[in-house]
Amino acid sequence: MIAVFKKYITEKVTLTEQEWTLIQSVCIERKLRKQQYLLQEGDVWHYNAFITKGCLRRYRIDDKGVEHILQFSVENWWAGDRDSLINGTPSKYSIDAIEDSVVILIRKEDFDMLVNRIPEFRNLVNIILEKSLIASQERIHDAISLTAEEKYLGFVERYPGLSNRVPRRMLASYLGVTPETLSRVRQVVMKK
């Protein structure tokens, strides 16, 4: 699966063979079975995680036992808890596999070393962070401004095929609607 990670990186930036060897030397491959945790609430997150296969979700369960999904991550996406990673604080979130998955983990110290030693890698990280910020802003806007139907249509348009990979109850949680509302919205959309 390291080949998937190499392809992702080399499609975005140009590296020397020595730089790639350094990156590869700090990569840890981890396989996750469906429903297996990558991170549990209360643990401190120490990695940057790149998904080479599968689908993960980052979520939180509130005091009433209601699950709130903040993010799905699929192949060629990154996952983790930046707050816990940067501040060394216990995570407020859990991350687990929706499907059997494979991730490449890079410890924070190693990731920081790569950013400092490989300018092209630093450029890649900056691009990823910019895109992540934009995606977060769009998600907040959608959550506070759109109807249930608009949220669903926006999700399907932004992430083609993902709605078929995640259970409906999880998609409803991500969209901030009940599963019943999501069923009604999907019926309305199918009729159009």
N, C-alpha and C positions, 0 to 999 in steps of 0.2 A: 504493500500500500504506500510505501515511501515514494514509489514512482508517480502516484497520483499527486502527492504533495510537490514533488519536483516539477512536474508538468505545470501545475498551478503557478508556481513561483516563476519559472522560466518563461511562461507566456506573458508575464507582467513586467519582469525586469531582466536585465542581462547580468549574469554572474560568471565569474571565472570558475574553473573546475575546483580550484582550491577553496573558494568561498562556498561552493555547494558542499564540498566535503566537510567543511566546518559546520555548516547548518545540519547536515545529515548526522554528524557525530553527537549532536545534542537532542536528537529526536527520539522519542519513546513511543512505540506503537502500542496501543491498548485496544483490545476487543471488548465490546460490551454486548451482552445478551439483551434481548427485548426486556424492558422494565428494570434493567440494572442501572444503578446510580453511577454517574460520573462525579457528582458533588451532592452532598446532603446539607440541608439547612443546618447552620451552626458550625460547620467545618470551615476552615480557612482555605481559600483557593490559592494554589501556588503555580498554576500553569497557564499557558496559552494553548488552546486546543483547536486543532484543525480537523474537520470531518472529511475522511476519505471515502467513507461508505456509511449509508444509513441516515437516520433522522433522530435528532435529539430535541428535547423541549426544556426550557428554563421556566420554572414556575414557583409559586408560593401558595401556601394554604393559609387562609385567614383564620381569625379566632372562631368563626362559625363553621369552620371545616370546608369552606368553599375554595376550590382551586382556581387560581388566576394564572393563566399562561401568558408570559411576557414575550417569549420568543421560540420559534422553531429554527433549527439549524440542520441543513442537509449538506450533501456533498459539495465540497469547495467553499464552505462557509466556516466561520470561526464561532466558537462557543466559549462561555465562561462567565465569570462574575468579576468585572473590572474593579468594582468598589472593594471587594474582598482582596483581590490581587494587589492592588496599589496600596491600600491602607493596612493590609494584614489583619483585617477584622473578620469575625465570623460571618459567613454568608447568610443572607436573608432568604436565599433561594435554594432550590434543589434543581439538579439537572439529571435527567435520565433518558434512556434510549427508548424511543417509540418502536424502533425496528432494531434487529441485530445490526450493530454498527462497529466501525473501526475509526479511531481517532489518533492523530499524531499529537503528542503532548510535548511541550517545551517548557522546562522550568523557568520561572521568572528571571532568575539570575542569568541563565543561559540566553534567554531571549534578549535581555538588556545588553549582554555582551555582543550578540549578533548585531543589534541595532547600532552599537558604538563602533564595531569593527568593519561592518559592511555597509557603505553608504547606500547602495541600491536596495538593500533590505530595509534600511531606515525609510527610504522613499516609499517602498511598498507599504510599510506599516502606517505611514502618514496618510496614504491614499485610503487604506482600509478604515482608519479612524474617521476620516472625513465622511466616507460613505455611511459608516455606522451612525454618525451624528445626524446626517440627513435622514436616514431611515427612521431613527428615533423621533425626530421632529415630525415626520409624516405620520408615524404611528400615533403620536399624541394628538395631532390635528384630527386624524380620522376618528379617534376614540371620543373626542369631545364635540365633533362637528357633524358627523355623518349619521344617516339613518342606518338601521340594521341591513337593509338591502344594499345601500351604497358601500358599507363596510365589507360585506361579503363579495360584491362585484369587484371592489378594489383589491381584495386579497387574491381572488382568482386571477385577476389580470396581472398583478405584481408577481405572483408566485405560481405560474402555470403548473398544474399537476400536483401541487402540494396538498390541495384539498382532498385529493383521492388517497393520499398516503397517511393522513392523520384521522383518527376517529372523530366522528361528528361532535361528540361531547367536548373533545379537546379544541376543535375548531371554534365551537360556540364560546368556550372559555376565553380563547384568544381574542375573539371579536367582542367580548363583553356582552353577550346575549345568552338567553337560555337555549338549551337544545331544542325546545319546542318552537321558539322564535326562529331559530336557524332552519328548522324543517319547513316552516311556513315560507320563509324567504326563498329557500331553494325551490319550492313548488312554484312560487310566483315567477321566479327567474326562468324556470324550465318552460313555463307556458308562454313566455314572451318570444 
